[in-house]
Amino acid sequence: MKSVLLIGMGKFGRTLGEKLLEMGEEVMIVDKNEDVVNPLASKYANALIANCTNEENLRSLDIPSFDVCVVAISEDFQSSLEITSLLHDLGAKKVVSKAATEIQRKFLLRAGADEVIYPDKDIAEKLAIRLNSTNVINYIDLDAEYSIFEIALPAKWKGKKLIDVNPRGKYGMNILTIKKGDSVIYTIDGDYTFEEGDQLVVFGNTERILAFTNKH
């Protein structure tokens, strides 16, 4: 279980906080608006109404004791920038900040953020890829070149064995797992026969996999 300090309880912060709780993490929330904090306080290990641009307020939280500090503020960039910098200076183990633009991302990294998330851009890119190929169900970028994709089974693979299809050799795709409805096949060998409804979780070069999904 990780301890997370979550600063900023707007729509993004609330959604992130709820998901972290579902995953069993210990979360402390902070927001300067008491009308935002009070209805949420009972759900979290700790909740505080405070302006985190004040260094003393942050210092009182024992910042180094948290595994991750998240600055989920983007509507007030100046505050986000100041808080990110203060967290870094106070010895935060990891600072993750939210940006609304590419310029904000660059400044947050310079201010001391270890990671900057850009939700609007990420959602737009994922939607564009899904719209571009009806076979792509979901995907995760690993770096500039490689991704993990969840794709629908190509029609011509139905009834064929993995060894005969040879996706690694022919298409540069490594099949990590196969989803069948609510179940997952974690270990597959060359004799596995593809069936109707299979969803493939594959790893490989992003451009090469996208080219493949647009043809099959």
FENKAWO-V144820 format. One record per pair of residues at least 4 apart in sequence whose ideal C-beta (glycine too) atoms are under 6 Angstrom apart, sorted by the first residue. I is the first residue (numbers start at 1). J is the second residue. If there is no record, write none. Layout:
# FENKAWO-V144820
i = <I | I>
j = <J | J>
This chain:
# FENKAWO-V144820
i = <1 | 1 | 1 | 2 | 2 | 3 | 3 | 3 | 4 | 4 | 4 | 4 | 5 | 5 | 5 | 6 | 6 | 6 | 6 | 6 | 7 | 7 | 7 | 8 | 8 | 8 | 9 | 9 | 9 | 9 | 9 | 12 | 13 | 17 | 17 | 20 | 20 | 26 | 27 | 28 | 28 | 29 | 29 | 30 | 30 | 30 | 31 | 31 | 32 | 34 | 34 | 37 | 37 | 37 | 41 | 50 | 52 | 52 | 52 | 53 | 53 | 55 | 55 | 58 | 58 | 63 | 63 | 63 | 63 | 64 | 67 | 68 | 69 | 69 | 69 | 70 | 71 | 71 | 71 | 71 | 72 | 73 | 73 | 74 | 74 | 77 | 81 | 84 | 84 | 84 | 84 | 84 | 84 | 85 | 85 | 86 | 87 | 87 | 88 | 88 | 94 | 95 | 95 | 96 | 97 | 97 | 97 | 98 | 99 | 99 | 99 | 99 | 99 | 100 | 105 | 105 | 108 | 108 | 109 | 109 | 118 | 129 | 130 | 133 | 133 | 135 | 135 | 135 | 136 | 136 | 137 | 138 | 139 | 139 | 140 | 141 | 142 | 142 | 145 | 147 | 148 | 149 | 149 | 150 | 150 | 151 | 151 | 153 | 153 | 153 | 154 | 157 | 157 | 158 | 158 | 160 | 160 | 160 | 161 | 161 | 162 | 162 | 163 | 166 | 167 | 167 | 168 | 171 | 172 | 172 | 172 | 173 | 173 | 174 | 175 | 175 | 176 | 176 | 177 | 177 | 177 | 178 | 178 | 178 | 179 | 179 | 188 | 194 | 204 | 212>
j = <24 | 25 | 26 | 25 | 67 | 26 | 66 | 67 | 20 | 25 | 27 | 68 | 28 | 66 | 69 | 13 | 17 | 27 | 29 | 70 | 30 | 52 | 71 | 13 | 72 | 73 | 13 | 14 | 29 | 31 | 36 | 72 | 72 | 27 | 29 | 25 | 27 | 45 | 44 | 45 | 46 | 44 | 47 | 48 | 50 | 52 | 36 | 37 | 51 | 38 | 49 | 41 | 47 | 49 | 47 | 57 | 57 | 58 | 83 | 79 | 82 | 59 | 86 | 86 | 90 | 87 | 90 | 91 | 92 | 91 | 93 | 94 | 87 | 92 | 95 | 96 | 80 | 83 | 84 | 97 | 98 | 79 | 80 | 98 | 100 | 104 | 111 | 95 | 97 | 108 | 111 | 112 | 113 | 111 | 112 | 90 | 92 | 95 | 95 | 112 | 114 | 113 | 114 | 115 | 108 | 113 | 116 | 117 | 104 | 105 | 108 | 116 | 118 | 104 | 116 | 118 | 113 | 116 | 113 | 116 | 122 | 136 | 136 | 213 | 214 | 151 | 152 | 213 | 151 | 213 | 150 | 150 | 147 | 149 | 148 | 147 | 146 | 147 | 205 | 206 | 203 | 202 | 209 | 199 | 201 | 200 | 213 | 157 | 194 | 198 | 216 | 165 | 194 | 194 | 196 | 164 | 165 | 194 | 191 | 193 | 190 | 192 | 190 | 170 | 171 | 173 | 174 | 212 | 204 | 205 | 208 | 202 | 204 | 203 | 200 | 202 | 201 | 203 | 184 | 186 | 201 | 185 | 198 | 200 | 184 | 199 | 192 | 198 | 209 | 216>
